[in-house]
Amino acid sequence: MRYISTRGQAPALNFEDVLLAGLATDGGLYVPECLPRFTQEEIASWAGLPYHELAFRVMRPFVAGSIPDADFKKILEETYGVFAHSAVAPLRQLNGNEWVLELFHGPTLAFKDFALQLLGRLLDYTLEKRGERVVIVGATSGDTGSAAIEGCKHCENVDIFILHPHNRVSEVQRRQMTTIFGENIHNIAIEGNFDDCQEMVKNSFADQSFLKGTRLVAVNSINWARIMAQIVYYFHAALQLGGPARSVSFSVPTGNFGDIFAGYLARNMGLPINQLIVATNRNDILHRFMSGNQYVKETLHATLSPSMDIMVSSNFERLLFDLHGRNGAAIAGLMDNFKQGGGFSVEQERWTEARKLFDSLAVDDAQTCETIAEVYEQTGEVLDPHTAIGVKAARECRRSLDIPMVILGTAHPVKFPDAVEKAGVGKALELPAHLSDLFERDERCTVLPNDLKAVQAFVSQHGNRGKPL
Ligand SMILES: *Cc1c(COP(=O)(O)O)cnc(C)c1O
């Protein structure tokens, strides 16, 4: 499989190289040159497969030519073997034909484990083969950091540095990062905010001289391998609910548009999906596009669903590329415009095309709490605030009651106790067994000033399993 850039000016890469690449050299994002397409008979024959075997069938075409089948199977079995539920992604019924796909049974209790557990193993496998080492520098406002650290903790060939804003992530989120020890794991608390952290990561990609020749790898959701891993659970859910003979709809709590873009790809690969609902919080740039064809940046608001607090959705460019007939020059133009501070609209027929599949809703904090309370009353289930936004959007935007509606359950409620408490749900939430002693564990973390040079010096001092590069 070959991968091309959404801006049309970067060289095409194979899977192995796309795994190690961040942004394309032209500033675009990598997408498959052409998508695999499965027949209905083929998809139907996968019913009842264990998750890792389904994952093998869905993802095999994407890694073809880079990873032999037997090795890929082994990697997938290990990856999904660490999940705490034997179904890996179980479905729980909320109401008639309304289901939550629980994606929070991985090590860090959020759906990001599906992709980052795999990414860590794929990186290590590829680097071992090439005899190379890499350094990961990533910024997190919460979920990504812990999932990336968990995914890389056993990697022999990766040193990982995660920057989080000092005293600005929740205690559960911080402890999920700082209690994982390893000579290749480095937590850095920056005396600044999340944007400062992200800016430092961006600047480190722009000037890599402090790495002394070691390659820098991105773990944010622009990494193609993360999107690829997320396609699988759309097939998994649909097969449980009578697909592909029956079509299914999905409501997806959305920030950077990575998770829902994977659903869009599943549909283009042959899975009958009737409707994809973009569920956002008050940071609603995608809702404003889907409802009014306006893609315009606005100020950032802090909400009860922090993992969706974004101003722009980096993966949206991948959808725009398809909507524009895969014309890289058109996307480069739009994105240039956007960078200059302008927003944009797309031509009417392109927007209408998107709206055939996508609906959207923006849900504020009060509605989020109302939904947590409502679902608790109806079912006894406690939802996390992100998932609650998905449920609210599903109930408002649903086109047909005959078609099963699956809401992606993106996080475990115990990660977001504030929202649950605000919703007035009195039920005490317990950490799952593998994290039950989280609050007693020792922590390891280095506090650094909001200064790029200080951070780069730290990375270069510790980037080779704790030793200088
Ligand atoms: C990352 C995250 C999201 C948003 O996913 P995107 O792929 O960025 O759209 C939603 N919910 C939770 C809990 C997350 O961690």
The ligand as a Gaussian input file, in Angstrom:
#p B3LYP/6-31G(d) Opt

LIG

0 1
 C       -9.354000      12.178000      22.055000
 C      -10.732000      12.035000      22.610000
 C      -11.880000      12.402000      21.862000
 C      -11.799000      13.061000      20.498000
 O      -11.357000      12.204000      19.492000
 P      -10.861000      12.800000      18.072000
 O      -10.298000      11.636000      17.340000
 O       -9.805000      13.821000      18.410000
 O      -12.031000      13.410000      17.398000
 C      -13.126000      12.166000      22.435000
 N      -13.256000      11.632000      23.672000
 C      -12.179000      11.275000      24.420000
 C      -12.390000      10.707000      25.772000
 C      -10.883000      11.455000      23.920000
 O       -9.826000      11.110000      24.670000

